[in-house]
Amino acid sequence: MSLPFLPFALPEIGDEEIAEVVDTLRSGWVTTGPKAKRFEQAFTEFLGDPSLESIAVNSATAGLHLALEALGIGPGDEVITTTHTFTATAEVVRYLGADVVLVDIDPATLCIDVAAVERALTPRTKAVMPVHYAGLAADMPALLALAKAHGLKVVEDAAHALPTTCGGELIGTLQSDVTVFSFYANKTITTGEGGMVVTRDPELAKRMKVMRLHGMSRDAFDRFTATVPSWYYEIVAPGFKYNLTDIAAALGLHQLKRLPAFQKRREQIAEQFHAAFADLPVITPPRAVDGDLHAWHLYVLRLGPDAAVTRDLFIERLFAAGIGCSVHYIPLHLQPYWRDRYRLTPQMFPHSQHAYERMLSLPLYTRMTDADVQRVIDAVRAALA
Ligand SMILES: *Cc1c(COP(=O)(O)O)cnc(C)c1O
């Protein structure tokens, strides 16, 4: 008798989310409206710093694009980011006609190597985009110090980092220019598709809100709910269509409430994996230091030098045992577009390349039962035997 396939990821959507979506559908307000606004307010409250503004968008990719646009990134500029990320982090730089400079990772954390960022600086460097890989904070004290010393803008790709802390501070509340979270289906909370942009700079916030909706000087919600009827608006720029619907925000309102419990469950599963894999020829992912919070978006295992299987065979065996796995990521320097545009080779990114060849991501999500966790553990042990 074989067990049903255990997917790599599944969202946890409960009755409260479903009821809130139904309420939205019945309310007559299905696009951006009161629930999107409440979700933004709840997000700022969650971060616990009223000087921050949260701006809901229909994806993190949209949010990253808005951030760089508001910072004035354009042709002739260079933006530094890690090769070990999803293409969305880098593609938004190209939307604006600027150039991407990819750098290697710290092999211990798999986050951007700040020394490599420093070596990559040129007079054209305008911004740097760290990624808090798997939910572990990048070395933000060093990165923010470097940015300050060289007058660089910092946009955090926090798609994995809800909730993550760095030196006791939640990601989203640090001294970066903009931080962007993702609510894609497999992230730590989901709205189906969606994201949140966070900044404490009112000028950046204003620009991003205008560009989020067609470059309109007032958004639809303000126009149609103002006490004085107002049909008038001005187009001040060729903006985008990046607003989050109330249907999506309805999900987000309840997902956000459940986030602390979600994080605890993810951490519990990660700890079970750590304990179960301690004697195997694998490198388990690093924990956060000094009581910091790790969001545990991903559990990334790396084969150690003594492992008797290749990564590809490891994944094949797990699939054969009914366990879904993934690889985060095929580094950008191996992707045809990035490789060819910037003439990149694996030798330029030895740590990312080495990690890529030996890594896989195991299922880690709140809907996994203890039996599911044990099944993954047993399958990993058997696959390595
Ligand atoms: C998921 C993800 C994104 C994109 O998020 P969307 O909300 O799907 O646009 C960007 N960067 C990283 C590192 C991601 O994992």
The ligand as a Gaussian input file, in Angstrom:
#p B3LYP/6-31G(d) Opt

LIG

0 1
 C        8.485000      34.405000      -4.365000
 C        9.676000      35.307000      -4.546000
 C        9.596000      36.515000      -5.239000
 C        8.389000      36.934000      -6.015000
 O        7.246000      36.979000      -5.280000
 P        5.842000      37.175000      -6.071000
 O        4.910000      37.605000      -4.989000
 O        5.507000      35.833000      -6.637000
 O        6.057000      38.200000      -7.099000
 C       10.696000      37.337000      -5.265000
 N       11.843000      36.980000      -4.671000
 C       11.981000      35.806000      -4.024000
 C       13.282000      35.480000      -3.376000
 C       10.910000      34.925000      -3.960000
 O       11.042000      33.742000      -3.346000

